Amino acid sequence: MSAALNDKFRTSGAPLLELRDVSMTFPVRGGLLRRVRAHVHAVSDVSVTVRPGESLGLVGESGSGKSTLGRLALRLLDPTSGSVHFEGQDVTASARSRLRGLRSGAQMVFQDPFSAFNPLQTLEASVAEPLEVHLGLRGMDRTARLHELVSLVGLPSSHLERYPRELSGGQLQRMAIARALAAAPRLIILDEPVSSLDVSTQAQVINLLGSLQERLGVAYLFIAHNPALVRHVSDRIAVMYLGEIVEIGEAGDVYENPRHPYTHALLSAVTVPDPQIQRTRRRVVLRGDVPNPAAPPSGCRFHTRCPYAMDQCSVEPPPAFQTRDGTSIRCHLHTSGPRLDGSPVAVLGKPPAPTVRERDR
């Protein structure tokens, strides 16, 4: 992102997108009568903002609730509790018939481009649909805008005449981006947009997203499980674990100086291109598996896998701790115990070895 655009969103007063204490639970049904037996806590009391022109990265393991949060932001799902505000408007209180303004102002790019398009329609018909629905373009105006969109994403206009099966994954994802840009949105939610592509194509699409943001000033909510990829495209990073955001802050601060033990473990698995640096890094291996979201642990949800867990962690949910540089962490290490007070987890040194009981979990 350009420095001018970066300064713009930092000084902007009102957020473009704001989620306030949003929660989402899904019923688990069973038996002949399909009665509700439990609830999966996909998202729990999450508050996050995306500012105009900003790129916010959302990272975490599979099943952490990232994609659900993205769908809640566009009200593709109705939250169980909390509210979603877009450009100051509470969209959770709006009737579905009045959501067209949100649909034109915020769009989504999904993980699998092949399932995101109608296989029986040409790409021209698919990409032109938002032009007709949101902008009312017809005839020559519609055709001119279509050619402009495919040019923006680096494809020839002849691809519009093809069907989805005739394009590669990278080409089709570019078409998905073109369709998302059709209605000139202020926000695009990118849900694992490159995870199904090969490495070289990933780099091309990531570079395309960066150039589009500089040119158009669009904001991104970039969802991925690869921390290195998220750092490359994000101004801020939010780390999600079992439905909760455990750390959020400027991308450089979160990546270089992780303050939450989960963030520290997640980043320790990222390979560094420099062999000398890579040999000196220590991998933090978490114990056990991710708990069942239908029965999340009490207190801090990460305490069952945390190498620094204290008795307090299993009883009391940690409050948000704000550092001087604006990073927010939910961890008792910063308010009790060793009292990190905003310092990186690395200052604690090597995590204690798990006991026999912990290894057997």
MOZILIN-V598795 format. One record per pair of residues at least 4 apart in sequence whose C-alpha atoms are under 6 Angstrom apart, sorted by sequence separation. I is the first residue (numbers start at 1). J is the second residue. D is the distance in whole Angstrom. If there is no record, write none. Layout:
# MOZILIN-V598795
i=I j=J d=D
i=I j=J d=D
This chain:
# MOZILIN-V598795
i=30 j=34 d=5
i=71 j=75 d=6
i=72 j=76 d=6
i=85 j=89 d=5
i=102 j=106 d=6
i=123 j=127 d=6
i=124 j=128 d=6
i=130 j=134 d=5
i=131 j=135 d=5
i=132 j=136 d=4
i=137 j=141 d=6
i=138 j=142 d=5
i=140 j=144 d=6
i=151 j=155 d=6
i=167 j=171 d=6
i=212 j=216 d=6
i=213 j=217 d=5
i=230 j=234 d=6
i=240 j=244 d=5
i=252 j=256 d=6
i=253 j=257 d=5
i=254 j=258 d=5
i=292 j=296 d=6
i=297 j=301 d=5
i=302 j=306 d=6
i=323 j=327 d=5
i=332 j=336 d=6
i=333 j=337 d=6
i=335 j=339 d=5
i=354 j=358 d=6
i=29 j=34 d=5
i=30 j=35 d=6
i=71 j=76 d=5
i=72 j=77 d=5
i=85 j=90 d=4
i=132 j=137 d=5
i=137 j=142 d=5
i=150 j=155 d=5
i=167 j=172 d=6
i=197 j=202 d=6
i=213 j=218 d=5
i=240 j=245 d=4
i=249 j=254 d=6
i=258 j=263 d=6
i=322 j=327 d=6
i=334 j=339 d=5
i=29 j=35 d=5
i=71 j=77 d=6
i=84 j=90 d=6
i=85 j=91 d=6
i=131 j=137 d=6
i=239 j=245 d=6
i=240 j=246 d=6
i=258 j=264 d=5
i=272 j=278 d=5
i=303 j=309 d=5
i=322 j=328 d=5
i=333 j=339 d=5
i=334 j=340 d=4
i=29 j=36 d=4
i=84 j=91 d=6
i=239 j=246 d=6
i=321 j=328 d=5
i=333 j=340 d=6
i=334 j=341 d=5
i=28 j=36 d=6
i=29 j=37 d=6
i=84 j=92 d=6
i=194 j=202 d=5
i=239 j=247 d=5
i=321 j=329 d=5
i=27 j=36 d=6
i=28 j=37 d=6
i=83 j=92 d=6
i=238 j=247 d=6
i=320 j=329 d=6
i=28 j=38 d=5
i=147 j=157 d=6
i=238 j=248 d=4
i=303 j=313 d=6
i=320 j=330 d=5
i=28 j=39 d=6
i=237 j=248 d=6
i=319 j=330 d=6
i=27 j=39 d=4
i=237 j=249 d=6
i=318 j=330 d=5
i=26 j=39 d=5
i=236 j=249 d=5
i=300 j=313 d=5
i=318 j=331 d=5
i=25 j=39 d=6
i=26 j=40 d=5
i=236 j=250 d=4
i=237 j=251 d=5
i=299 j=313 d=6
i=318 j=332 d=5
i=25 j=40 d=5
i=236 j=251 d=4
i=268 j=283 d=5
i=299 j=314 d=5
i=25 j=41 d=5
i=235 j=251 d=5
i=298 j=314 d=6
i=299 j=315 d=4
i=25 j=42 d=6
i=299 j=316 d=4
i=300 j=317 d=5
i=24 j=42 d=6
i=287 j=305 d=5
i=299 j=317 d=4
i=24 j=43 d=5
i=265 j=284 d=5
i=286 j=305 d=6
i=323 j=342 d=5
i=23 j=43 d=5
i=231 j=251 d=6
i=23 j=44 d=4
i=153 j=174 d=6
i=23 j=45 d=5
i=43 j=65 d=6
i=22 j=45 d=5
i=42 j=65 d=5
i=21 j=45 d=4
i=22 j=46 d=5
i=21 j=46 d=5
i=21 j=47 d=5
i=20 j=47 d=5
i=19 j=47 d=5
i=19 j=48 d=5
i=149 j=178 d=5
i=18 j=48 d=6
i=18 j=49 d=4
i=187 j=218 d=6
i=189 j=220 d=6
i=192 j=223 d=5
i=17 j=49 d=5
i=186 j=218 d=5
i=187 j=219 d=5
i=188 j=220 d=5
i=189 j=221 d=5
i=190 j=222 d=5
i=191 j=223 d=5
i=192 j=224 d=5
i=17 j=50 d=5
i=187 j=220 d=6
i=190 j=223 d=6
i=16 j=50 d=6
i=15 j=50 d=6
i=16 j=51 d=5
i=15 j=51 d=4
i=16 j=52 d=5
i=124 j=160 d=5
i=123 j=160 d=5
i=122 j=161 d=6
i=122 j=162 d=6
i=123 j=163 d=6
i=122 j=163 d=5
i=9 j=51 d=6
i=9 j=52 d=5
i=9 j=53 d=6
i=307 j=351 d=6
i=119 j=164 d=6
i=127 j=179 d=5
i=24 j=79 d=5
i=23 j=79 d=6
i=24 j=80 d=5
i=23 j=80 d=6
i=23 j=81 d=5
i=22 j=81 d=6
i=113 j=172 d=6
i=22 j=82 d=4
i=113 j=173 d=5
i=21 j=82 d=5
i=22 j=83 d=6
i=20 j=82 d=6
i=20 j=83 d=5
i=19 j=84 d=5
i=18 j=84 d=6
i=18 j=85 d=5
i=17 j=85 d=6
i=17 j=86 d=5
i=16 j=86 d=6
i=16 j=87 d=5
i=107 j=180 d=5
i=288 j=361 d=6
i=249 j=327 d=4
i=104 j=183 d=6
i=106 j=185 d=5
i=248 j=327 d=6
i=105 j=185 d=4
i=108 j=188 d=5
i=111 j=191 d=6
i=248 j=328 d=5
i=104 j=185 d=6
i=105 j=186 d=5
i=106 j=187 d=5
i=107 j=188 d=5
i=108 j=189 d=5
i=109 j=190 d=5
i=110 j=191 d=5
i=111 j=192 d=5
i=247 j=328 d=6
i=106 j=188 d=6
i=108 j=190 d=6
i=111 j=193 d=5
i=247 j=329 d=4
i=110 j=193 d=6
i=246 j=329 d=6
i=246 j=330 d=5
i=259 j=344 d=4
i=258 j=344 d=5
i=259 j=345 d=5
i=257 j=344 d=5
i=53 j=217 d=5
i=55 j=219 d=6
i=57 j=221 d=6
i=58 j=222 d=6
i=61 j=225 d=6
i=53 j=218 d=5
i=54 j=219 d=5
i=55 j=220 d=5
i=56 j=221 d=5
i=57 j=222 d=5
i=58 j=223 d=5
i=59 j=224 d=5
i=60 j=225 d=5
i=53 j=219 d=4
i=55 j=221 d=6
i=57 j=223 d=6
i=59 j=225 d=5
i=52 j=219 d=6
i=57 j=230 d=6
i=57 j=234 d=5
i=64 j=241 d=5
i=56 j=234 d=5
i=64 j=242 d=4
i=65 j=243 d=5
i=55 j=234 d=5
i=56 j=235 d=6
i=58 j=237 d=6
i=60 j=239 d=6
i=64 j=243 d=5
i=55 j=235 d=5
i=56 j=236 d=5
i=57 j=237 d=5
i=58 j=238 d=5
i=59 j=239 d=5
i=60 j=240 d=5
i=56 j=237 d=6
i=58 j=239 d=6
i=44 j=243 d=5
i=43 j=243 d=4
i=44 j=244 d=6
i=42 j=243 d=5
i=1 j=214 d=6
i=41 j=293 d=5
i=40 j=293 d=5
i=41 j=294 d=6
i=40 j=294 d=4
i=39 j=294 d=5
